[in-house]
Amino acid sequence: MAHGILTCSVHDYAVTARKWVHWLGEPKLHEGFKEYPLRIFKILMPLAIAALLIGHPTPSDAQVYVSFSAPPLMPEYTQPPVMVANEIWTPGYWAMGPAGYYWVPGTWMQAPQQGLLWTPGYWGYQQQQNNYAWNQGYWGQNVGYYGGINYGAGYYGNGYVGGGWYGNQFRYNTAVTSVNPQYIRNVYVNRTVIVHNVYRYGYNGPGGVRMHPDAQQITWAREQHVGLTPAQRQHISEAAQDRNMYANVNHGKPNEVVVSRPLNSTNRPADFKPLTATDRTSAKFASEPANKPATKTASKPESHMKPAAPPQHAMKPASTEPKGKTAPAMKPVPEKAPQEKATHAPTRL
């Protein structure tokens, strides 16, 4: 399979094709037809669409990714300081590649245009199909719904509190975001939005995070969005080619959880090792979930609670601080009044 943002097996394409058949509706045959031809159609139609998808892959931002096993837990990390003005933190996540789940390191990225914010993607459990589907992230004027996943560094499951746009400049909340004061001066401090990570689930669904989008997030989902930038696609593609990023190699603990600059052909981890043909052929996508989601859990994560406030709108703040929103209703850490100046505050997931 060709490398891309994420890659799927033929079986995954067939799953996608069956979903298309479900959405389009099944054919209505003449009463004189037997049940047998209908069954043949049900079998051949998804395979035909799957072959079409493989021969003519859809744009990377619109692809559908499916897995029958839940992604690993989110690894802990310390955010590298931002050194270039207006760059926005894009947190790391588990993607699906030719050898299973692999880690895409968190890094600093330039937005495709001023005023846009990053909404991370997320894995969500589909009950009817009994699998996990990837919902791609995007750029937009608002930070939308991303499954309630706590990605850390200001992405606490509901919006983003690590900074915001103020005119054509991005201001960083140093209570949450790590900055290099030698290069970054446009900062503020707001400790009331700090949330200590109490869970590390990497997906939304039974046994993981259980949070649904609110009315505002549903409205924002209909807004115009911008897909992945070329730098993001290159970053993801490079991670997919490094066997050390794969969970079946690093056992859910990648060495490069974050990188200060996006990955590309000239900026690879020191321990980069190309994916082998054996890695590709040994990856098997089971027809049943490897670990079926539990219907009940012993204790529910904090994200079951409703957001403490409406999601963030950070385009044009009305005050001296960019508008932000609080994370899910977890109690913030008691702090003293915000300081006027600060250098940097490394964020640990």
QUISUL-V564596 format. One record per helix or strand. SS is the DSSP state (h for helix, s for strand). FROM is the first residue (numbers start at 1). TO is the last residue. If there is no record, write none. Layout:
# QUISUL-V564596
ss: [SS:SS]
from: [FROM:FROM]
to: [TO:TO]
This chain:
# QUISUL-V564596
ss: [h:h:h:s:s:s:s:s:s:s:s:s:s:s:s:s:s:s:s:s:s:h:s:s:h:s:h:s:h:s:h:s:s:s:s:h:h:s:s:s:s:s]
from: [10:35:60:65:78:82:87:93:100:106:117:122:131:138:142:152:155:163:169:179:187:191:203:209:215:226:230:242:243:246:247:258:264:267:274:277:302:307:313:316:328:348]
to: [24:55:62:67:78:82:90:97:104:110:119:126:135:140:142:152:155:166:173:179:188:193:204:209:221:226:240:242:245:246:250:258:264:267:274:282:304:307:313:316:328:348]
